[in-house]
Amino acid sequence: MSRFTLPRDIYFGDGSLETLKTLKGKKAIVVVGGGSMKRFGFLDKACGYLKEAGLEVKLIEGVEPDPSVETVMNGAAVMREFQPDWIVSIGGGSPIDAAKAMWIFYEYPDFTFQQAVVPFGLPELRQKAKFAAIPSTSGTATEVTSFSVITDYKKKIKYPIADFNITPDIAIVDPELAQTMPPKLTAHTGMDALTHAIEAYVAGLRSAFSDPLAMEAIVMVKQYLLKSYNGDKEARSQMHYAQCLAGMAFSNALLGITHSMAHKTGAVFHIPHGCANAIFLPYVIQYNSKSCGDRYAAISKRLGLTGETEEELVDALINFVRGLNKKLSIPSTMKDYGITEEDFNANVEYIAHNAVLDACTGANPRPIDDKTMEKLLTCIFYGNDVLF
């Protein structure tokens, strides 16, 4: 038996932020990031709508990129004092991921972070609050997923928390919020969405329910990402929907080692998550193609890429991803990103080991061990073909 889980309701379209007026409850805590939502007026709008619904509102502001365990625990303490029955998070993936994790420790103060990172091991949530997520970026799709990524900076490890319990109750996918993204963020988040969709299409738990969502997201990224990057408003809206479709797919099909490596290199070298995924994805397709070349070939065919054989179609997909990266000014290797050989060599064994242990590795279509992961990371550092 398999399972497919999504939010109870997904509201979408320009102006759908107004859905907050309909929430029923007494208190809402709003979790937000570094300030863009405040600068563009969306935070005030959200709080105003919640107050119209009759809720008392409190803010947790300033969630950093790649939120820390400490940020999560501090936010949970604020929640325990305020006792909200709605947790609302607005912004990029970081504040939404942080709010999901805060939710766990709000409802279960004695639960530990070490317990929380065990995949699908959380206790039943919604004992105290429900959750509404409102994304402002078009990549993470955390508004519809069962994932939250939190960084332990002392250990230099990003941990994905994976559990259907933290799938939001309500997702509000309002494209107006996404119009605020600068070009570099548009590029990184768009490639994150593409990586989600491609990894979901070949992942271990892929299904007849996840495949159409993943494939449609891939097609939409091809059609709209470059236009979105160049400022086309309608394309920006369509990318906001594409990333949501990709999220619905990967939340249920799971991901693979592109994400495992992005999590673990991101914690050590601080490469933005979407940028890391974009760099790693062509090499992972090469590595995985020995196990699921037919799946990658199917993607190529749907995208209208040219090739007669499976190998040619896989190569066409790799070249498509590399071409997108080039047009989006994303480096093709870790070395080109600016990581030195000295830093890479000092950390590669640690990163490889932790990447193998990452929750995303188990769903990768081709098995991998520590030494092979080191070899793959080395290919990505120098830009060498993956021939093993």
C-alpha positions as CSV (number, residue, x, y, z in Angstrom):
1,M,0.0,0.0,0.0
2,S,1.2,3.5,-0.9
3,R,0.2,7.0,0.3
4,F,-0.2,10.4,-1.4
5,T,-0.6,13.4,0.9
6,L,-1.3,17.1,0.1
7,P,-2.5,20.1,2.1
8,R,-6.2,20.1,2.9
9,D,-6.7,23.2,0.7
10,I,-4.5,25.0,-1.9
11,Y,-5.6,28.5,-2.8
12,F,-4.0,30.1,-5.8
13,G,-4.2,33.1,-8.1
14,D,-3.5,36.8,-7.7
15,G,-5.0,38.1,-4.5
16,S,-5.4,34.6,-2.9
17,L,-3.6,36.0,0.2
18,E,-7.1,37.2,1.2
19,T,-7.9,33.6,2.1
20,L,-6.4,34.5,5.5
21,K,-9.7,36.4,6.2
22,T,-11.5,33.1,6.4
23,L,-9.4,31.4,9.1
24,K,-11.3,30.4,12.2
25,G,-9.5,30.6,15.5
26,K,-8.4,32.9,18.3
27,K,-4.7,33.5,17.9
28,A,-2.3,33.4,15.0
29,I,1.5,33.6,15.1
30,V,3.1,34.7,11.9
31,V,6.7,33.6,11.1
32,V,8.6,35.6,8.5
33,G,12.1,36.1,7.3
34,G,14.5,38.9,6.7
35,G,12.3,41.8,5.6
36,S,11.2,41.6,1.9
37,M,7.6,40.7,2.9
38,K,7.5,43.7,5.1
39,R,9.1,46.0,2.5
40,F,6.7,45.0,-0.2
41,G,3.6,45.3,2.1
42,F,2.6,41.7,2.1
43,L,3.3,41.1,5.8
44,D,1.0,44.0,6.8
45,K,-1.6,42.7,4.4
46,A,-1.4,39.2,5.9
47,C,-1.7,40.5,9.5
48,G,-4.6,42.7,8.5
49,Y,-6.5,39.8,7.0
50,L,-5.9,37.7,10.1
51,K,-7.2,40.5,12.3
52,E,-10.3,40.8,10.0
53,A,-10.9,37.1,10.8
54,G,-10.9,38.0,14.5
55,L,-7.5,36.5,15.4
56,E,-5.0,38.1,17.8
57,V,-1.7,38.2,15.9
58,K,1.9,37.9,17.1
59,L,5.0,38.0,14.9
60,I,8.2,36.0,14.8
61,E,10.5,37.9,12.5
62,G,14.0,37.6,11.2
63,V,14.3,33.9,10.4
64,E,17.7,33.6,8.7
65,P,18.5,31.8,5.4
66,D,19.2,28.1,6.2
67,P,17.4,28.4,9.6
68,S,19.3,27.0,12.6
69,V,18.2,24.6,15.4
70,E,18.5,27.6,17.8
71,T,16.1,29.7,15.7
72,V,13.6,26.8,15.7
73,M,13.8,26.3,19.5
74,N,13.6,30.0,20.3
75,G,10.5,30.3,18.0
76,A,8.9,27.2,19.6
77,A,9.3,28.9,23.1
78,V,7.6,32.0,21.8
79,M,4.7,29.9,20.5
80,R,4.4,28.0,23.8
81,E,4.0,31.4,25.6
82,F,1.5,32.8,23.1
83,Q,-0.5,29.6,22.5
84,P,-1.6,30.1,18.9
85,D,-4.2,27.9,17.2
86,W,-2.9,29.0,13.8
87,I,0.8,29.1,12.7
88,V,1.1,31.2,9.5
89,S,4.4,31.5,7.7
90,I,5.0,33.9,4.8
91,G,8.1,34.2,2.7
92,G,10.8,32.0,1.2
93,G,11.5,28.4,2.1
94,S,13.5,29.3,5.2
95,P,10.8,30.9,7.3
96,I,8.3,28.3,6.3
97,D,10.7,25.4,7.0
98,A,11.6,27.0,10.4
99,A,7.9,27.5,11.3
100,K,7.2,23.8,10.5
101,A,9.9,22.8,12.9
102,M,8.8,25.3,15.5
103,W,5.4,23.7,15.3
104,I,6.8,20.3,16.3
105,F,8.4,21.6,19.5
106,Y,5.5,23.9,20.3
107,E,3.2,20.9,20.5
108,Y,5.8,18.6,22.0
109,P,8.2,20.5,24.2
110,D,10.0,17.4,25.4
111,F,10.7,16.1,21.9
112,T,14.3,16.4,20.8
113,F,15.8,17.6,17.5
114,Q,17.6,14.2,17.3
115,Q,14.2,12.5,17.4
116,A,12.7,14.9,14.9
117,V,15.2,14.1,12.2
118,V,14.3,10.4,12.1
119,P,12.3,10.2,8.9
120,F,8.5,9.8,9.4
121,G,8.9,9.5,13.2
122,L,7.0,12.5,14.4
123,P,4.1,12.3,16.9
124,E,0.6,13.5,15.7
125,L,0.5,17.3,15.3
126,R,-2.5,19.6,15.3
127,Q,-3.1,19.0,19.0
128,K,-2.7,22.8,19.5
129,A,-2.5,24.5,16.1
130,K,-3.0,24.2,12.3
131,F,-0.6,25.5,9.8
132,A,-0.9,27.8,6.8
133,A,2.0,28.4,4.4
134,I,2.4,31.3,1.9
135,P,5.5,31.1,-0.4
136,S,7.1,34.2,-1.9
137,T,9.7,32.3,-3.9
138,S,9.2,29.8,-6.7
139,G,11.3,26.8,-5.8
140,T,11.1,25.1,-2.4
141,A,7.4,24.3,-2.6
142,T,7.5,23.8,1.2
143,E,4.0,25.0,1.3
144,V,2.8,21.6,0.0
145,T,5.5,19.3,1.3
146,S,6.2,17.0,4.2
147,F,9.7,18.4,4.5
148,S,11.6,21.0,6.5
149,V,15.3,21.6,6.2
150,I,17.1,22.9,9.4
151,T,20.8,23.5,9.9
152,D,22.9,22.4,12.8
153,Y,25.8,24.9,12.5
154,K,27.8,23.3,15.3
155,K,27.9,20.0,13.3
156,K,27.9,21.8,9.9
157,I,25.0,19.5,8.8
158,K,21.7,20.4,7.1
159,Y,19.0,18.0,8.3
160,P,15.8,17.4,6.3
161,I,12.9,16.6,8.6
162,A,10.6,14.4,6.7
163,D,7.1,13.5,8.0
164,F,3.6,13.8,6.5
165,N,2.6,15.5,9.8
166,I,4.3,18.7,8.8
167,T,2.4,19.0,5.5
168,P,0.6,22.3,5.9
169,D,-3.2,22.4,6.3
170,I,-3.5,25.4,3.9
171,A,-1.2,26.5,1.1
172,I,-1.8,30.0,-0.4
173,V,0.1,30.2,-3.7
174,D,-0.3,33.9,-4.7
175,P,1.8,34.8,-7.7
176,E,1.8,38.5,-6.6
177,L,4.3,37.6,-3.9
178,A,6.7,36.0,-6.4
179,Q,6.9,39.1,-8.5
180,T,9.3,40.6,-5.9
181,M,12.1,38.1,-6.5
182,P,15.4,39.5,-8.0
183,P,16.9,37.7,-11.0
184,K,19.5,35.6,-9.2
185,L,16.9,34.3,-6.7
186,T,14.5,33.6,-9.6
187,A,17.3,31.5,-11.3
188,H,18.2,29.5,-8.1
189,T,14.7,28.8,-7.1
190,G,13.6,27.9,-10.6
191,M,16.4,25.3,-10.8
192,D,15.5,24.0,-7.4
193,A,12.0,23.4,-8.8
194,L,13.4,21.6,-11.9
195,T,15.6,19.4,-9.6
196,H,12.6,18.6,-7.5
197,A,10.6,17.5,-10.5
198,I,13.3,15.5,-12.2
199,E,14.4,13.7,-9.0
200,A,10.7,12.9,-8.2
201,Y,10.2,11.4,-11.6
202,V,13.0,8.8,-11.0
203,A,12.7,8.5,-7.2
204,G,12.0,5.3,-5.3
205,L,8.5,6.1,-4.3
206,R,7.4,7.6,-7.7
207,S,3.8,6.6,-8.6
208,A,1.0,7.1,-11.1
209,F,0.0,10.0,-8.9
210,S,3.3,11.8,-8.7
211,D,4.5,11.2,-12.3
212,P,2.1,13.5,-14.0
213,L,2.8,16.4,-11.5
214,A,6.5,16.0,-11.9
215,M,6.4,15.8,-15.7
216,E,4.1,18.8,-16.1
217,A,6.4,20.8,-13.7
218,I,9.4,20.0,-15.9
219,V,7.6,21.1,-19.1
220,M,6.5,24.3,-17.4
221,V,10.1,25.1,-16.2
222,K,11.3,24.7,-19.8
223,Q,8.6,27.0,-21.0
224,Y,8.7,29.7,-18.4
225,L,11.9,29.8,-16.3
226,L,14.1,31.9,-18.7
227,K,11.2,34.3,-19.4
228,S,10.6,34.6,-15.6
229,Y,14.3,35.3,-15.1
230,N,14.1,38.0,-17.7
231,G,11.2,39.7,-15.9
232,D,8.1,38.4,-17.7
233,K,5.3,38.8,-15.2
234,E,3.0,36.0,-16.6
235,A,6.0,33.6,-16.7
236,R,6.8,34.5,-13.1
237,S,3.2,33.5,-12.2
238,Q,3.4,30.2,-14.1
239,M,6.8,29.3,-12.4
240,H,5.1,29.9,-9.0
241,Y,2.5,27.2,-10.0
242,A,5.2,24.9,-11.6
243,Q,7.2,24.8,-8.4
244,C,4.1,23.9,-6.5
245,L,3.4,21.0,-8.8
246,A,7.0,19.8,-8.4
247,G,6.5,20.0,-4.6
248,M,3.4,17.9,-4.7
249,A,5.3,15.3,-6.7
250,F,8.5,15.1,-4.6
251,S,6.7,15.3,-1.2
252,N,5.2,11.9,-2.1
253,A,7.8,10.3,-4.5
254,L,10.8,11.7,-2.4
255,L,14.0,12.9,-3.9
256,G,17.6,11.7,-4.5
257,I,21.3,12.4,-4.1
258,T,21.2,15.8,-5.8
259,H,19.5,17.0,-2.7
260,S,21.5,14.9,-0.4
261,M,24.7,16.6,-1.7
262,A,23.1,20.1,-1.8
263,H,22.1,19.8,1.9
264,K,25.5,18.7,3.0
265,T,27.7,21.0,0.9
266,G,25.3,23.9,1.7
267,A,26.0,23.5,5.4
268,V,29.8,23.5,4.9
269,F,30.3,25.8,2.0
270,H,27.1,27.9,2.2
271,I,26.2,27.4,-1.5
272,P,22.6,28.6,-1.9
273,H,20.4,25.5,-2.1
274,G,18.9,26.0,-5.5
275,C,22.3,26.9,-6.9
276,A,23.9,23.8,-5.5
277,N,21.1,21.6,-7.0
278,A,21.6,23.3,-10.4
279,I,25.4,22.6,-10.3
280,F,25.0,19.0,-9.2
281,L,22.0,17.9,-11.3
282,P,23.7,17.1,-14.6
283,Y,26.3,14.9,-12.9
284,V,23.7,13.1,-10.9
285,I,21.7,12.4,-14.1
286,Q,24.9,10.9,-15.5
287,Y,25.4,8.7,-12.4
288,N,21.8,7.6,-12.1
289,S,21.3,6.9,-15.8
290,K,22.8,3.4,-15.4
291,S,19.7,2.6,-13.3
292,C,16.9,4.7,-14.8
293,G,18.0,5.9,-18.2
294,D,14.6,5.1,-19.6
295,R,13.0,7.6,-17.2
296,Y,15.4,10.4,-18.2
297,A,14.8,9.5,-21.8
298,A,11.0,9.9,-21.3
299,I,11.6,13.4,-20.0
300,S,13.7,14.3,-23.0
301,K,11.0,13.0,-25.4
302,R,8.4,15.1,-23.6
303,L,10.6,18.2,-23.8
304,G,11.1,17.6,-27.5
305,L,14.8,17.1,-27.2
306,T,16.6,15.2,-30.0
307,G,18.1,11.8,-29.7
308,E,17.5,8.3,-31.3
309,T,18.8,6.1,-28.5
310,E,18.3,6.1,-24.8
311,E,21.9,7.3,-24.3
312,E,21.4,10.1,-26.7
313,L,18.2,11.2,-25.0
314,V,19.9,11.2,-21.6
315,D,22.8,13.2,-23.0
316,A,20.2,15.7,-24.4
317,L,18.6,16.1,-21.0
318,I,22.0,16.7,-19.4
319,N,22.9,19.3,-22.1
320,F,19.5,21.0,-21.6
321,V,20.1,21.4,-17.9
322,R,23.6,22.7,-18.5
323,G,22.3,25.1,-21.1
324,L,19.8,26.5,-18.7
325,N,22.5,26.9,-16.0
326,K,24.6,28.9,-18.5
327,K,21.7,31.2,-19.5
328,L,21.0,31.7,-15.8
329,S,24.6,32.6,-14.9
330,I,25.0,29.5,-12.7
331,P,28.5,28.0,-12.5
332,S,29.0,24.5,-13.9
333,T,31.3,23.2,-11.1
334,M,32.0,23.7,-7.4
335,K,35.4,25.1,-8.4
336,D,33.8,27.7,-10.6
337,Y,31.5,28.6,-7.8
338,G,34.6,29.7,-5.8
339,I,35.4,26.8,-3.5
340,T,39.2,26.2,-3.3
341,E,40.8,22.8,-3.7
342,E,42.2,23.1,-0.2
343,D,38.7,23.6,1.3
344,F,37.2,20.9,-0.9
345,N,39.8,18.3,-0.1
346,A,39.6,19.1,3.6
347,N,35.8,18.5,3.7
348,V,34.9,16.1,0.9
349,E,35.1,12.9,3.1
350,Y,32.9,14.5,5.8
351,I,30.4,15.8,3.2
352,A,30.3,12.5,1.3
353,H,29.6,10.5,4.5
354,N,26.8,12.8,5.7
355,A,25.3,12.9,2.2
356,V,25.0,9.1,2.1
357,L,23.2,9.4,5.5
358,D,20.9,12.1,4.3
359,A,17.2,11.2,4.2
360,C,17.0,11.8,0.5
361,T,19.6,9.2,-0.4
362,G,17.3,6.2,0.3
363,A,15.0,7.1,-2.5
364,N,17.8,7.6,-5.1
365,P,17.3,5.2,-8.0
366,R,20.9,4.0,-7.9
367,P,22.6,3.0,-4.6
368,I,25.7,4.8,-3.5
369,D,28.3,4.4,-0.7
370,D,30.8,6.9,0.9
371,K,33.7,6.3,-1.5
372,T,31.5,6.5,-4.6
373,M,29.9,9.7,-3.2
374,E,33.4,11.1,-2.8
375,K,34.2,10.3,-6.4
376,L,31.0,11.9,-7.6
377,L,31.7,15.1,-5.6
378,T,35.1,15.2,-7.1
379,C,33.7,15.0,-10.6
380,I,31.4,17.9,-9.7
381,F,34.2,19.9,-8.2
382,Y,36.4,19.6,-11.4
383,G,33.7,19.2,-14.0
384,N,34.7,15.7,-15.0
385,D,32.2,13.2,-16.7
386,V,30.8,10.6,-14.4
387,L,32.0,7.3,-15.9
388,F,31.5,4.9,-13.0
